[in-house]
Amino acid sequence: MVKMRKRNIILLIIAGLIVSGGVAFGIVVIATWGEYKYSNTFYYDPSAPSPLENVSFSSDVGNIIINYNTTPTNYAVKLDLDIRVSGGFVAGKSFSDFFKPITWSNESVSIITFSLEKKPTTWSIFPIIQRITINITLRTDVTYDIEALTTTGSIEMDVPTNCIINNTILTSTTGSVSLSSLMNTVFLGKVEMSTNTGSLTINAVGSNFVSGLTAISTTGSLTISLTSCDVGDNLVGTISTGSISINSYNTKYSKDSIWDFETSTGSIDIQITQLIGMDANITGNIQSSTGSIDVIYNDAQSTVGAEFTCSVDTGSITYIDLGAGGMSKVGDIVLTDDYNSAIYKYTFSLTTSTGSIEVRGQSL
């Protein structure tokens, strides 16, 4: 009995110390609560831009936004950095308490480089709230090799009309990545987008992907929308856990290419509308280990045909006529009536281990 009382007293003392320590820490956090602000603008202003400018932007934390100029400018790159940091122990701090010196290499170098690195010890110890934005402005009359990387944050790139870009590589470890482009934009080189955790979005209108595109995410979603675009190579998308959505409207191809889209756990939705000629043959490999695959297909050209070979280990295969006919289901294959006579064809393999496959279509 006496031992039990002693133990209870010890526990009460320990609990009191923990509570009092927590209160004391809270008082210190409140007393040292503050906000640190920093902003700066960086320019790359060569006397005459090179035929191909290589630029690289990276940050451990924060959002990277890439836009183009709306009025003529002398500089080839303008970068606006805006930092807001708040929290306990922030009062009285300076830039060097949170970040390593900024790297801005813009003279006599082959790649124009901006890099913002945080000090890990500072960010792991203090309860910090941050808002960091890196706004980049490029010139519409200059061709770039573009690479952007953020560890924690999003990347957003918007390309206006009539731009030419060589390679475009956008990578986020934790955060979303999006790319949009408008009429007569030409991507000469590879277009690669990736994130470990986050969404990938591509929205292109009247653009030309000469070397195709690749999008990879471990956990997240992939959305690709191509409207009246030209594609010159394969379209590849891989998601470990998450959904894939593809919308292709009047896409034309400069050579025979492959659609290769796969998710381990998640659904795949594909909508193909082909009201004009496509100029090449497309082979599709669409796979979901666990999840449904839904396809909506519509063409209005006798020169264009489609065939979807469906395979399900556990689940169902369904074909729905959208009303105009021109397609039929033969066993596990859904195809247009003019598939054999068509000059150019979509030939897709749809495969899921556990889930359903549904093809809705019409061919005029």
URWOWO-V35843 format. One record per helix or strand of 2 or more residues. SS is the DSSP state (H for helix, E for strand). FROM is the first residue (numbers start at 1). LEN is the number of residues. If there is no record, write none. Layout:
ss from len
SS FROM LEN
SS FROM LEN
//
This chain:
ss from len
H 2 30
E 34 11
E 53 9
E 63 6
E 77 11
H 95 4
E 103 3
E 112 5
H 120 6
E 128 11
E 144 9
E 155 5
E 164 11
E 177 5
E 186 2
E 191 7
E 200 6
E 208 2
E 213 7
E 222 6
E 230 2
E 235 7
E 244 6
E 252 2
E 257 9
E 268 7
E 282 9
E 293 7
E 304 11
E 317 5
E 327 4
E 333 4
E 344 11
E 357 7
//
